[in-house]
Amino acid sequence: AKAYLVRAMAALVKGDESAARQAYADMAAKTDTVGASMANLGLADIEMYKGRWTEAERLLKEGLEADRRANNQDSVEAKSVALAEIDFNRGDSGAAKATAATALKAGTNTRVAVPVAEMFAALGDGAEAQRIASGLKNELQRQLRAYGNVIDGDVALAQRKLPDSIDAYRKALETADLWLARLRLGIAYVEAERFVAALTEFELCEKRRGEAMSLFLDDLPTFRYLAVVPYWKGRAYEGAPGQSANARASYDAFLKIRAGASDPLVRDAETRRANLR
C-alpha cells in the first residue's frame, strides 16, 4: 500500500490530481484492507483539499465503519479528525467542537492532538487546547515538544495576543522546523500586519509542500492542509504596498482549488478579491 501512497503523493505535489486518484484506486483494488482504508482516507483528503465537504464526509463515514470492524485504530483516529475538520471548515462551530471531542476520544497521537487542539483554540476552548499542549511539551521527542509550542501559539492567536503567538511559533521552530509551525507563523504575521515576513513563511510552505503530504510522519495523507496557503498568501500580498496584482493572483489560485465550495474562507476570499483596487 505504501508504494501506491508514494505515487499518489508525488502526483499531488506535481498537481496531477487524476494520477493521484488512480494511485489510490489501485491501492484499494490491489492491496489489503489496510491499503483500502488508506485509499479511502486519501480520496477524502483530496475532496477536502477541493472543499467538497459533503463527498469527503460520505467517504470518511463509510471508511470509518470498515475501520472499526477491522480494528484499524490509526485510520479511526485520522478519519475522526478529518470529520471534525470538515465541520470546522464549514463554519459549524457547534458540530466542530463535538466532533473534535469525539476525535480526541479516539486517540491522543499527534495526528489527533495537534489538529484537535488547534480547533479547540479557534473555537474558544483555550483551556482544553493548553491541556493538550502541556502533555506534548512534557515529551522527550523534540518534534512533540515543538507541536506543544505550536498549540500555545494557536491559543494566543485565537485570543488576539499576537506577540505571544509569534513568540510561541518561533519557539516551536527553534525546537523543530515543522511545516505546520511555518504556516501558523505566517498567519500570525498576517494578523500582526507584518506582511513581508508572512510572505517569507508562505513561500517556504510552498517550497516545502512535500512535507504537507503526511504532516505527522505516519504515512497517512494530509494534502488538504496545503489548500489554504494561497489564501493566506493573498492576505499577505493584499496588505503589502503595491501588491494588488499578486494578491488577486493568489486569491484566484485559492478559488480555483475550492471552485464551487461553500465555506467562510471561500466567501472571504471572494469578497477580498472583489474589493482589490
Backbone bond lengths (Angstrom), bond angles and torsions (degrees), N, CA, C in turn:
res aa  C-N    CA-C-N  psi(-1)  N-CA   C-N-CA  omega(-1)  CA-C   N-CA-C  phi
1 A - - - 1.469 - - 1.525 111.34 -
2 K 1.337 117.20 -38.20 1.458 119.57 -176.56 1.525 112.20 -66.18
3 A 1.319 116.93 -27.88 1.469 119.20 176.57 1.523 110.70 -64.27
4 Y 1.330 116.80 -40.89 1.469 120.53 176.97 1.528 110.72 -69.22
5 L 1.335 116.20 -33.48 1.464 119.76 177.99 1.524 110.72 -62.40
6 V 1.312 117.04 -42.82 1.468 120.95 177.12 1.526 110.56 -59.63
7 R 1.334 116.76 -42.50 1.469 120.66 177.73 1.524 111.19 -61.69
8 A 1.335 115.91 -43.72 1.467 120.01 -179.69 1.521 111.34 -63.64
9 M 1.328 116.07 -45.48 1.462 119.87 -177.80 1.526 111.20 -66.81
10 A 1.334 116.88 -40.91 1.461 119.86 178.44 1.527 111.02 -61.98
11 A 1.335 116.45 -38.38 1.466 120.59 178.69 1.524 110.83 -65.85
12 L 1.328 116.86 -41.76 1.460 120.32 -178.78 1.521 111.78 -67.10
13 V 1.325 117.22 -38.60 1.469 120.65 177.04 1.533 110.22 -58.93
14 K 1.333 116.13 -35.53 1.477 120.79 179.85 1.527 112.22 -86.55
15 G 1.335 117.90 -1.74 1.456 120.97 179.06 1.514 114.49 82.97
16 D 1.331 117.02 16.52 1.469 121.21 -178.80 1.526 109.62 -98.38
17 E 1.327 115.69 81.78 1.465 121.32 -177.17 1.526 111.86 -63.35
18 S 1.326 117.08 -37.46 1.461 121.28 -179.01 1.529 111.25 -61.44
19 A 1.333 116.67 -44.84 1.461 120.52 179.19 1.523 111.20 -65.64
20 A 1.332 116.53 -35.68 1.466 120.08 178.17 1.522 110.75 -65.49
21 R 1.323 116.50 -43.58 1.462 120.03 178.37 1.542 110.56 -62.35
22 Q 1.324 116.24 -38.46 1.459 119.27 178.72 1.529 111.06 -66.21
23 A 1.323 116.44 -39.35 1.463 119.76 178.25 1.527 110.78 -62.60
24 Y 1.326 116.70 -40.94 1.470 119.71 177.92 1.534 110.76 -68.12
25 A 1.327 116.82 -37.82 1.468 119.62 177.41 1.526 110.70 -62.95
26 D 1.333 116.50 -42.16 1.463 120.61 177.35 1.529 110.99 -64.92
27 M 1.318 115.73 -39.78 1.460 119.96 178.11 1.528 110.92 -59.03
28 A 1.333 115.74 -44.71 1.463 120.15 -178.80 1.522 111.62 -66.87
29 A 1.332 115.89 -37.32 1.467 120.08 -173.87 1.528 113.11 -83.32
30 K 1.332 116.97 -28.91 1.464 119.25 -167.69 1.534 114.70 -113.73
31 T 1.324 117.14 1.71 1.465 118.28 179.30 1.531 109.23 -119.51
32 D 1.331 116.63 -149.19 1.465 121.40 -174.76 1.526 111.15 -106.12
33 T 1.342 116.48 -167.17 1.469 120.05 -178.66 1.528 111.65 -65.03
34 V 1.336 117.39 -33.28 1.466 119.92 176.75 1.525 109.90 -64.66
35 G 1.322 117.07 -42.14 1.458 120.78 177.16 1.517 112.28 -64.18
36 A 1.334 116.56 -41.00 1.465 120.09 178.71 1.525 110.62 -62.56
37 S 1.347 116.10 -39.37 1.459 120.64 178.44 1.517 111.35 -65.26
38 M 1.341 116.57 -43.79 1.458 120.97 178.82 1.531 110.75 -64.11
39 A 1.319 116.81 -39.38 1.458 120.71 178.60 1.523 110.99 -63.41
40 N 1.335 116.40 -40.37 1.462 120.98 177.04 1.528 110.78 -59.48
41 L 1.336 116.18 -45.28 1.463 120.44 178.49 1.521 110.48 -65.37
42 G 1.335 117.19 -41.12 1.456 120.28 -179.95 1.516 113.07 -61.57
43 L 1.327 116.47 -42.25 1.467 120.01 178.48 1.526 111.02 -67.16
44 A 1.335 117.01 -39.97 1.467 120.43 177.02 1.530 110.66 -64.56
45 D 1.325 116.09 -37.18 1.463 122.00 178.60 1.533 110.50 -60.74
46 I 1.323 116.57 -42.22 1.474 120.08 176.86 1.523 110.33 -63.60
47 E 1.332 117.21 -43.38 1.466 120.43 179.38 1.532 110.56 -61.96
48 M 1.319 117.47 -37.49 1.461 120.15 177.95 1.519 111.07 -68.33
49 Y 1.321 117.21 -39.59 1.465 121.16 174.97 1.524 110.23 -55.49
50 K 1.323 116.48 -41.10 1.461 121.46 -178.66 1.530 113.33 -81.64
51 G 1.344 117.08 -7.20 1.460 120.24 -178.11 1.508 113.76 77.56
52 R 1.322 117.29 21.27 1.473 121.45 177.86 1.525 107.49 -91.17
53 W 1.320 114.66 75.30 1.462 121.39 -168.68 1.526 113.01 -64.56
54 T 1.318 117.33 -39.97 1.468 120.23 -176.78 1.525 111.29 -64.94
55 E 1.321 117.03 -45.11 1.457 120.71 179.27 1.524 111.14 -67.16
56 A 1.317 116.65 -40.81 1.468 119.74 177.64 1.523 110.95 -61.41
57 E 1.315 115.91 -43.10 1.472 120.43 179.26 1.529 110.93 -62.49
58 R 1.329 116.64 -41.91 1.469 120.36 179.25 1.522 110.38 -60.73
59 L 1.324 116.49 -47.33 1.464 120.82 -179.47 1.525 111.58 -61.57
60 L 1.322 116.02 -44.89 1.465 119.77 -176.75 1.523 112.25 -65.64
61 K 1.315 116.62 -42.62 1.467 119.33 -179.89 1.529 110.67 -65.91
62 E 1.315 115.58 -38.96 1.468 120.36 176.72 1.530 110.10 -63.04
63 G 1.329 115.78 -44.04 1.452 120.41 179.99 1.518 112.98 -67.62
64 L 1.321 116.92 -36.89 1.460 120.85 -179.64 1.527 111.84 -61.47
65 E 1.302 115.94 -40.37 1.468 119.26 179.09 1.520 110.46 -59.24
66 A 1.329 116.23 -46.00 1.467 120.49 179.74 1.529 110.96 -66.49
67 D 1.321 117.52 -38.82 1.468 120.87 -179.32 1.528 111.68 -65.85
68 R 1.301 116.11 -39.36 1.476 118.51 178.93 1.524 110.90 -66.74
69 R 1.325 116.38 -38.19 1.468 119.30 177.31 1.531 110.67 -64.67
70 A 1.337 116.00 -36.03 1.464 120.54 -178.06 1.528 112.76 -88.59
71 N 1.334 116.35 -1.80 1.472 121.74 -177.52 1.528 111.69 57.29
72 N 1.337 115.51 40.88 1.466 122.51 178.60 1.531 108.19 -90.93
73 Q 1.334 116.52 85.56 1.457 121.36 -170.44 1.525 112.64 -67.08
74 D 1.337 118.03 -37.39 1.466 120.04 179.52 1.527 110.71 -57.70
75 S 1.327 116.07 -45.28 1.460 119.56 -178.63 1.529 111.61 -72.34
76 V 1.324 117.35 -34.46 1.471 119.93 175.93 1.526 109.54 -58.79
77 E 1.325 116.36 -45.08 1.465 120.40 179.96 1.528 111.04 -63.28
78 A 1.320 116.10 -49.93 1.467 120.36 -176.10 1.528 111.80 -62.80
79 K 1.323 116.82 -40.15 1.467 119.81 -177.63 1.527 111.68 -76.32
80 S 1.323 116.95 -31.30 1.464 119.92 175.62 1.523 110.33 -64.00
81 V 1.335 116.33 -42.09 1.466 120.30 177.08 1.527 110.65 -64.18
82 A 1.317 116.97 -44.10 1.469 120.56 -179.38 1.526 111.23 -60.17
83 L 1.329 117.09 -39.61 1.468 119.97 177.43 1.528 110.92 -63.05
84 A 1.327 116.48 -40.31 1.467 119.34 177.14 1.521 110.51 -63.74
85 E 1.330 117.07 -39.72 1.462 120.83 179.22 1.525 111.72 -64.80
86 I 1.312 116.91 -32.47 1.471 119.67 177.06 1.526 109.98 -62.78
87 D 1.329 117.01 -49.27 1.472 120.05 178.01 1.522 110.85 -59.87
88 F 1.334 116.23 -41.52 1.461 120.86 -179.05 1.526 110.65 -63.83
89 N 1.317 117.18 -45.59 1.466 120.87 -178.35 1.523 112.75 -70.50
90 R 1.309 116.52 -25.57 1.465 119.68 174.33 1.526 111.91 -72.82
91 G 1.329 116.49 -15.42 1.458 120.71 -176.98 1.507 113.55 86.91
92 D 1.330 116.98 16.49 1.469 122.17 179.51 1.524 108.37 -93.57
93 S 1.326 116.76 87.16 1.460 121.98 -172.02 1.521 112.72 -61.86
94 G 1.333 116.59 -44.53 1.462 120.07 -178.34 1.510 112.15 -61.49
95 A 1.331 116.10 -48.29 1.468 120.45 179.35 1.523 110.81 -65.43
96 A 1.336 117.09 -38.48 1.460 120.74 -179.29 1.519 111.26 -62.39
97 K 1.314 116.34 -42.05 1.471 119.60 -179.30 1.525 110.25 -64.82
98 A 1.322 115.96 -40.84 1.466 120.12 -179.59 1.527 111.03 -67.20
99 T 1.330 117.11 -46.24 1.460 119.45 -178.11 1.533 111.58 -71.13
100 A 1.334 117.14 -29.50 1.465 120.02 175.52 1.529 110.28 -66.91
101 A 1.320 116.10 -42.06 1.467 119.62 177.55 1.523 111.00 -63.66
102 T 1.337 116.75 -38.83 1.467 120.98 176.61 1.516 110.81 -63.50
103 A 1.334 116.66 -41.07 1.461 120.82 178.85 1.521 110.96 -62.18
104 L 1.331 116.91 -39.79 1.457 120.60 -178.81 1.527 111.17 -65.89
105 K 1.312 116.18 -30.25 1.468 119.64 176.66 1.527 111.34 -69.99
106 A 1.336 116.10 -24.71 1.464 120.26 -178.64 1.524 111.38 -72.18
107 G 1.331 117.91 -25.40 1.455 120.53 -179.73 1.512 111.03 170.88
108 T 1.332 115.81 163.31 1.469 120.57 -178.26 1.521 112.38 -118.39
109 N 1.336 117.27 18.62 1.456 120.27 175.05 1.526 110.33 -63.14
110 T 1.328 115.72 163.51 1.469 120.49 -178.58 1.511 111.68 -55.36
111 R 1.345 116.88 -38.66 1.470 120.55 -178.60 1.524 111.47 -60.26
112 V 1.325 116.98 -22.58 1.460 122.13 177.82 1.524 110.43 -97.91
113 A 1.329 115.74 -51.85 1.462 120.68 -170.49 1.521 113.31 -60.37
114 V 1.330 117.27 -43.87 1.464 119.52 -173.12 1.532 112.15 -69.35
115 P 1.334 119.79 -53.40 1.472 117.74 178.97 1.526 113.55 -65.79
116 V 1.334 117.42 -34.16 1.465 119.49 178.43 1.526 110.09 -65.74
117 A 1.334 117.05 -43.19 1.466 120.00 178.60 1.526 111.11 -62.40
118 E 1.330 116.60 -39.74 1.464 120.04 177.98 1.534 110.59 -60.68
119 M 1.335 115.56 -42.40 1.466 119.18 178.89 1.520 111.13 -66.46
120 F 1.333 117.21 -43.77 1.468 120.13 177.88 1.531 110.50 -58.24
121 A 1.326 116.95 -44.16 1.460 120.64 179.89 1.526 110.86 -59.90
122 A 1.325 116.43 -48.38 1.466 120.98 -178.85 1.521 112.24 -65.40
123 L 1.348 116.42 -28.57 1.463 121.05 -178.29 1.522 112.83 -90.07
124 G 1.332 116.95 6.35 1.456 120.73 173.58 1.510 115.71 94.31
125 D 1.328 118.03 4.09 1.461 120.49 178.61 1.528 109.08 -102.44
126 G 1.329 114.71 68.23 1.449 119.87 -178.37 1.514 113.25 -65.04
127 A 1.329 116.71 -30.89 1.462 120.07 -178.44 1.528 110.80 -63.80
128 E 1.335 117.23 -43.55 1.459 120.42 179.34 1.524 110.27 -67.98
129 A 1.332 116.96 -39.30 1.461 120.05 178.05 1.530 110.41 -62.39
130 Q 1.321 117.21 -41.94 1.463 120.03 -178.56 1.525 111.77 -71.68
131 R 1.331 117.23 -27.88 1.465 120.01 174.14 1.531 109.57 -62.55
132 I 1.327 116.02 -42.67 1.466 120.61 177.39 1.521 110.12 -65.44
133 A 1.334 116.88 -43.12 1.466 121.20 179.98 1.528 111.33 -60.54
134 S 1.320 116.57 -41.55 1.469 120.46 -178.88 1.516 111.17 -60.56
135 G 1.333 115.84 -41.20 1.458 119.44 177.97 1.514 112.02 -62.36
136 L 1.318 116.81 -42.67 1.467 120.47 -179.45 1.526 111.58 -67.54
137 K 1.321 117.06 -37.99 1.471 120.18 -177.43 1.524 112.66 -71.10
138 N 1.317 116.80 -13.16 1.456 121.03 176.57 1.525 113.18 -91.99
139 E 1.340 116.58 0.46 1.457 120.57 179.42 1.535 110.58 -79.85
140 L 1.321 116.13 158.50 1.462 120.74 179.25 1.526 112.15 -79.35
141 Q 1.324 116.53 -33.19 1.469 120.28 -177.23 1.518 111.05 -66.65
142 R 1.318 117.01 130.28 1.465 121.09 -178.85 1.524 111.34 -59.91
143 Q 1.324 116.58 -40.84 1.460 119.67 -177.81 1.527 111.64 -61.53
144 L 1.328 117.18 -40.85 1.459 120.90 179.54 1.526 110.39 -66.03
145 R 1.331 116.72 -41.64 1.465 119.18 178.21 1.526 110.59 -63.69
146 A 1.331 115.89 -37.77 1.466 119.21 178.31 1.525 111.00 -63.29
147 Y 1.326 117.30 -39.73 1.464 119.40 177.69 1.533 110.99 -64.66
148 G 1.338 116.86 -32.91 1.460 119.04 174.01 1.514 111.50 -60.40
149 N 1.330 116.98 -41.14 1.464 120.97 176.42 1.520 112.00 -66.39
150 V 1.340 117.12 -36.35 1.466 120.44 176.05 1.525 110.10 -59.03
151 I 1.319 116.29 -44.07 1.472 119.56 179.53 1.532 110.47 -64.51
152 D 1.339 117.97 -40.30 1.470 120.12 174.44 1.530 110.02 -55.11
153 G 1.324 115.88 -42.34 1.461 119.72 178.26 1.510 111.99 -64.26
154 D 1.336 116.61 -38.96 1.464 120.60 178.93 1.528 111.37 -62.32
155 V 1.338 115.56 -41.82 1.474 119.85 179.80 1.526 109.66 -64.49
156 A 1.329 116.76 -46.69 1.463 120.01 -179.91 1.525 111.27 -64.00
157 L 1.323 116.90 -39.07 1.471 120.55 179.32 1.524 110.33 -63.47
158 A 1.322 117.19 -44.06 1.465 121.07 179.84 1.526 111.20 -63.21
159 Q 1.321 116.59 -30.44 1.467 121.44 179.93 1.526 112.25 -90.70
160 R 1.340 116.31 6.50 1.464 124.01 178.69 1.529 112.07 63.00
161 K 1.311 116.61 27.13 1.461 121.65 172.77 1.536 106.73 -92.54
162 L 1.311 115.19 75.63 1.461 120.27 -167.54 1.531 114.12 -65.61
163 P 1.343 119.58 -43.64 1.472 117.43 176.63 1.531 112.26 -59.81
164 D 1.336 116.50 -39.75 1.466 120.06 179.19 1.534 110.71 -64.57
165 S 1.329 115.99 -39.43 1.469 118.68 -179.40 1.523 110.52 -66.19
166 I 1.323 117.38 -43.46 1.464 121.11 179.13 1.526 110.25 -62.15
167 D 1.332 116.77 -43.17 1.467 120.50 178.56 1.533 111.04 -60.52
168 A 1.344 116.36 -42.03 1.468 120.25 -178.43 1.528 111.12 -65.75
169 Y 1.325 117.12 -43.32 1.469 119.63 178.81 1.535 110.95 -65.95
170 R 1.317 117.10 -38.53 1.467 119.87 177.13 1.533 110.34 -64.18
171 K 1.324 116.14 -40.45 1.463 119.79 178.07 1.521 110.42 -61.81
172 A 1.339 115.95 -40.28 1.467 119.82 176.87 1.524 110.40 -59.00
173 L 1.322 116.64 -44.42 1.462 120.87 -178.10 1.523 112.14 -68.03
174 E 1.320 117.42 -29.98 1.464 120.38 175.36 1.523 110.93 -67.67
175 T 1.325 115.90 -28.52 1.461 120.84 -178.97 1.519 111.21 -84.75
176 A 1.332 116.93 -44.33 1.473 122.46 177.94 1.516 107.85 -157.13
177 D 1.322 117.33 133.05 1.472 121.62 -174.93 1.532 109.47 -81.24
178 L 1.327 115.90 79.03 1.455 122.89 -175.29 1.529 110.85 -85.50
179 W 1.335 116.23 138.17 1.463 120.66 176.59 1.526 110.59 -58.47
180 L 1.327 116.87 -43.71 1.464 120.23 -177.85 1.518 111.55 -63.99
181 A 1.330 117.90 -35.22 1.466 120.82 177.09 1.522 110.59 -64.54
182 R 1.337 116.69 -38.11 1.465 119.99 176.67 1.535 111.08 -62.47
183 L 1.330 115.96 -45.24 1.457 119.70 179.40 1.520 111.12 -60.87
184 R 1.337 115.75 -47.96 1.469 119.13 -176.83 1.530 111.54 -67.12
185 L 1.341 117.05 -36.19 1.468 119.81 176.80 1.525 109.93 -63.56
186 G 1.322 116.96 -40.93 1.459 119.93 177.13 1.519 112.09 -59.83
187 I 1.328 116.27 -42.17 1.465 120.40 178.29 1.524 110.61 -63.25
188 A 1.332 116.12 -43.35 1.470 119.70 178.86 1.525 110.76 -62.05
189 Y 1.330 117.06 -39.44 1.463 120.28 177.32 1.531 111.12 -63.10
190 V 1.325 117.77 -39.78 1.465 120.04 176.91 1.524 110.18 -60.01
191 E 1.328 116.16 -47.95 1.473 120.07 -178.46 1.523 111.06 -63.59
192 A 1.349 116.55 -30.20 1.469 120.66 178.69 1.529 112.13 -87.90
193 E 1.332 116.97 4.12 1.459 124.35 179.35 1.528 112.72 62.34
194 R 1.312 115.19 33.25 1.473 120.95 172.94 1.525 106.43 -104.02
195 F 1.307 114.89 74.98 1.459 121.28 -165.33 1.530 113.40 -71.75
196 V 1.309 118.56 -36.50 1.462 120.68 -179.85 1.533 109.77 -66.71
197 A 1.328 116.32 -42.55 1.469 120.14 177.33 1.526 110.51 -62.89
198 A 1.335 116.39 -38.59 1.468 120.54 178.66 1.523 110.71 -62.06
199 L 1.332 116.49 -44.30 1.469 119.99 -179.42 1.524 111.63 -60.40
200 T 1.318 116.88 -37.27 1.470 120.16 178.03 1.525 110.46 -59.74
201 E 1.335 116.67 -43.11 1.465 120.27 -179.45 1.531 111.49 -67.78
202 F 1.318 117.58 -42.11 1.467 120.13 -178.84 1.530 111.52 -67.93
203 E 1.327 115.59 -36.04 1.468 118.27 176.80 1.531 110.91 -65.00
204 L 1.329 116.83 -36.47 1.463 120.64 174.94 1.527 110.93 -65.24
205 C 1.329 116.06 -39.49 1.468 120.05 177.79 1.526 110.66 -60.56
206 E 1.334 116.45 -41.15 1.464 119.91 178.66 1.528 111.11 -69.13
207 K 1.310 116.39 -42.31 1.458 120.53 -179.70 1.535 110.48 -62.84
208 R 1.322 116.36 -36.47 1.469 121.71 -176.89 1.532 110.66 -103.18
209 R 1.306 116.64 34.22 1.465 120.96 -173.79 1.527 112.38 -61.85
210 G 1.322 117.00 -26.53 1.458 119.36 178.31 1.517 112.84 -59.05
211 E 1.338 116.93 -30.39 1.466 120.46 179.94 1.525 112.04 -66.80
212 A 1.326 116.56 -24.97 1.468 120.13 -179.28 1.516 112.78 -78.43
213 M 1.330 116.96 -9.50 1.468 119.70 -178.29 1.529 112.34 -64.34
214 S 1.342 115.77 -34.16 1.466 121.19 176.40 1.520 106.69 -147.88
215 L 1.321 115.69 80.56 1.460 121.89 -169.10 1.518 113.77 -55.29
216 F 1.323 116.04 -37.75 1.457 119.24 -171.19 1.527 112.78 -99.28
217 L 1.341 115.29 17.27 1.470 122.30 173.02 1.522 112.40 53.59
218 D 1.331 115.41 39.78 1.466 120.46 -177.69 1.530 111.99 -120.67
219 D 1.335 116.55 13.49 1.470 122.22 -179.92 1.525 112.48 61.90
220 L 1.322 116.92 28.33 1.463 121.94 174.19 1.528 107.81 -118.04
221 P 1.327 118.70 131.75 1.470 121.81 -169.12 1.531 114.36 -71.03
222 T 1.346 115.15 138.21 1.471 121.98 176.59 1.532 110.20 -136.24
223 F 1.315 116.92 34.82 1.460 122.86 -179.81 1.526 112.08 -52.96
224 R 1.320 116.36 -31.35 1.467 121.94 -175.23 1.530 113.47 -56.55
225 Y 1.332 117.56 -26.27 1.466 120.19 -176.88 1.527 112.24 -67.40
226 L 1.321 117.29 -19.52 1.463 120.57 179.65 1.527 112.91 -74.30
227 A 1.316 117.34 -21.38 1.469 120.23 -170.59 1.515 113.18 -59.88
228 V 1.338 117.72 -34.09 1.466 120.28 -173.30 1.522 113.23 -82.55
229 V 1.335 118.17 -10.16 1.469 119.38 -175.97 1.528 111.89 -58.29
230 P 1.351 120.52 -47.98 1.468 118.21 179.31 1.528 113.70 -64.95
231 Y 1.334 117.59 -29.36 1.471 119.13 175.44 1.526 109.93 -61.54
232 W 1.330 116.06 -51.32 1.460 119.40 -177.31 1.531 111.63 -69.79
233 K 1.312 116.10 -30.56 1.459 118.92 174.70 1.529 109.84 -64.89
234 G 1.346 115.53 -38.73 1.459 119.98 174.80 1.520 111.89 -60.99
235 R 1.329 116.67 -41.26 1.466 120.27 177.48 1.524 111.17 -61.66
236 A 1.336 116.06 -41.25 1.464 119.49 179.61 1.527 111.20 -66.00
237 Y 1.324 116.89 -45.07 1.468 120.33 177.96 1.526 110.63 -63.19
238 E 1.326 116.31 -38.97 1.462 120.20 -178.98 1.523 111.24 -59.56
239 G 1.327 116.56 -36.79 1.459 120.26 -178.88 1.510 114.47 -81.59
240 A 1.328 116.92 -19.71 1.465 120.36 -178.26 1.529 110.19 -83.60
241 P 1.325 118.33 141.98 1.475 121.08 -178.55 1.533 112.02 -61.54
242 G 1.333 115.60 136.01 1.457 121.41 172.63 1.519 115.51 68.58
243 Q 1.330 117.23 21.51 1.467 120.31 -176.16 1.531 112.74 -115.09
244 S 1.331 117.37 25.67 1.466 120.43 -177.27 1.527 112.02 -61.58
245 A 1.321 117.12 -39.06 1.470 119.63 -178.82 1.528 110.43 -64.62
246 N 1.323 116.68 -42.08 1.461 120.20 177.90 1.525 111.42 -67.56
247 A 1.329 115.66 -36.82 1.471 119.16 176.84 1.519 110.20 -62.18
248 R 1.338 116.23 -44.63 1.468 120.77 179.52 1.531 110.45 -60.95
249 A 1.321 116.46 -43.74 1.465 120.08 -179.78 1.531 111.33 -63.49
250 S 1.316 116.70 -38.73 1.467 119.96 179.23 1.523 111.33 -68.26
251 Y 1.325 116.54 -44.03 1.470 118.95 176.86 1.529 110.70 -62.64
252 D 1.323 116.39 -39.52 1.470 119.67 177.33 1.532 110.52 -60.37
253 A 1.334 116.39 -41.66 1.473 120.25 179.69 1.523 110.80 -62.85
254 F 1.322 115.90 -42.05 1.467 119.61 178.75 1.519 111.12 -65.95
255 L 1.325 116.75 -45.69 1.463 120.52 -178.20 1.528 111.78 -67.98
256 K 1.319 117.05 -26.04 1.462 119.67 173.90 1.523 110.29 -69.00
257 I 1.325 116.28 -41.63 1.474 120.17 177.00 1.521 109.76 -60.72
258 R 1.322 116.30 -45.24 1.461 122.01 -173.64 1.532 112.16 -100.79
259 A 1.326 117.09 30.70 1.475 121.27 -178.64 1.524 110.43 -56.02
260 G 1.326 115.14 124.79 1.460 120.13 177.88 1.508 114.13 84.30
261 A 1.335 118.23 -5.12 1.472 120.83 -178.87 1.526 109.82 -76.98
262 S 1.314 114.47 153.81 1.464 120.63 177.48 1.524 108.36 -125.46
263 D 1.322 115.57 104.08 1.457 120.64 176.47 1.525 108.31 -159.23
264 P 1.326 118.72 164.79 1.468 121.11 -175.71 1.525 114.25 -58.91
265 L 1.327 118.38 -36.03 1.455 120.75 -177.92 1.525 110.81 -68.23
266 V 1.315 117.20 -39.47 1.459 121.08 177.33 1.525 110.19 -63.58
267 R 1.320 115.85 -46.64 1.474 119.12 -179.76 1.524 111.19 -62.05
268 D 1.323 117.03 -39.10 1.458 120.20 178.64 1.529 110.84 -65.94
269 A 1.338 116.84 -42.92 1.465 120.33 179.13 1.525 110.74 -62.00
270 E 1.328 116.81 -41.53 1.461 120.60 178.78 1.519 110.92 -61.81
271 T 1.329 116.70 -43.84 1.467 121.12 179.60 1.510 111.49 -64.41
272 R 1.322 115.79 -46.74 1.462 120.50 -178.68 1.526 110.95 -62.81
273 R 1.327 116.16 -42.20 1.467 119.41 -179.88 1.528 110.66 -63.05
274 A 1.336 115.75 -41.84 1.468 119.60 -178.77 1.529 111.62 -65.88
275 N 1.321 117.60 -26.67 1.475 121.13 -176.50 1.529 113.51 -92.24
276 L 1.331 116.34 -2.02 1.460 118.44 179.61 1.519 111.16 -68.52
277 R 1.313 116.55 144.50 1.477 120.63 -179.52 1.534 109.50 -113.99
